[in-house]
C-alpha cells in the first residue's frame, strides 16, 4: 500500500515523499483513514513505528480543508508528557504541513519563557502541542482558548499517567467542547488507559498493531552482568573497544546522570547529561550536539525515554534498570526505529535481578546474557536494596500509607517518583541473594 491510497492531499504526499517514506507503517495505514473519517481512535503500536504521522497527517488535511483567513482558533490540541516530545511533535506538524496553505502551530511547555508563548497564541494558532502543566498555566491566565477545538490527541498517554498528569488531563478536558474527535495514542495500553478512554471517548476504534509491551524485532537485546562498582568502567570499555559513535545511556537519577557523564568525560569520551534539572536551553543544546555527532554519549533519565527521535541511533544502554518494567520498552525503543536495526545493552548488577525478572516477564522473553571478559561478577557480593534509585539503608522507605509530597514547578513537567521498591517482585530476600545467572 502507498500513502496515496490513504486519501491524503497532494501537498501532504509531497512532504511525506521528501522525508523518504513511500509506504505507510501498519499503524499509519489503519489510523489515517479512521481519523479522516472522524472516528474516535485508540492507537497502539511499538515505539518508533510512526504513531506521530498517524495523527498529524490526517489532522493537517482536515484543517486544510476548512476555510482559513484571519485570526484562527485552535482546532487541534495535542497533549504530550514532556518538553522534548512537544518540540518533536510540532516539528512533525511543520514538516508534513509545509506545502499546505498557511497552517500555524505552536508548542508550549515549561522551562522557557511564558510571555513569548502568549504573544504567539494571540496571533492565532491552528494546532497547539502542549504539556499538561504549562497548558493549565495558560488556562489559568486566560491566555489560551480551547472552546473551538475539534480534535484532541493524547500522545504517550501511558507516560502521562505514570507522571501523575491524570488530574491535569481531566482539568483540560473540562475546557474543551463536548462535540469533538478524540484520539489516544500510546506504545502500551494498560487497564488504566482504557478506563481513561472510556471516560471521554465515543465508541473508539481500537487499532493495536503489536501485542502489548512488545519490543521491536530489529533491536538486539542483551544483558551484561557486572558488579555495581564496575559499571562505569564497563561502559567506557564497551564504547571504546566497540568504537561506538553514538550511544544513549539511561540512569535512574539526575545526580547519577551527571556523575556518569563526568566520569566518561574524564575517560576521554565526549559526553553530556540531559534531565529535568537542566534548563530547557541546556537540554536542547545537548540533544542537538548529540544528534550532530559533537558528543558521543548522551546520558539521560527517563524523562528522555519518550520523545527523543534520533535517526538510526545504533546503541542504547541501560546503565541502571528502571523501577517500572514498562519504561524498559520505551527506553530501548529509541533505537531500532523506522526500519533500522539497533542494539540495547543492560548493565545489570546483583541488586537488579528482581527488576530484570520483571522486565523479562513483561516482554515475555529471556534476554541473552553476555559476560564481558575482565568484568566477570564476584559471587561473594550480595544484593543491596534499591530505594528511590539509591542503594543502602541510609534511605528509608516511605510507608505505603504516607502521603506524597506535593508542590514543585508544574510547568517543568517533572516526573513523579515511583513508589520505592527493593529489587523487584521477589525482593524480600534480595539482601541474602548472590548474583546468579
Secondary structure, 3 states (H helix, E strand, C coil): CCHHHHCCCHHHHHHHHHCCCCCCCHHHHHHHHHHHCCCCEEEECCCCCCHHHHHHHHHHHHHHCCCCCCCCCCCEEEEECCHHHHHHHHHHHHHHHCCCCCCCEEEECCCCCCHHHHHHHHCCCCEEEEEHHHHHHHHHCCCCCCCCCCEEEEECHHHHHHCCCHHHHHHHHCCCCCCCEEEEEECCCCHHHHHHHHHHCCCCEEEECCCCCCCCCCEEEEEEECCHHHHHHHHHHHHHHCCCCCEEEECCCHHHHHHHHHHHHHCCCCEEEECCCCCHHHHHHHHHHHHCCCCCEEEECHHHCCCCCCCCCCEEEECCCCCCHHHHHHHHCCCCCCCCCEEEEEEECHHHHHHHHHHHHHHCCCCEECCCCCCCCCCCCECCCEECCEECCCCCCCCCCCCCCCCCCHHHCCCCCCCCCCCCCCHHHHHHCECCC
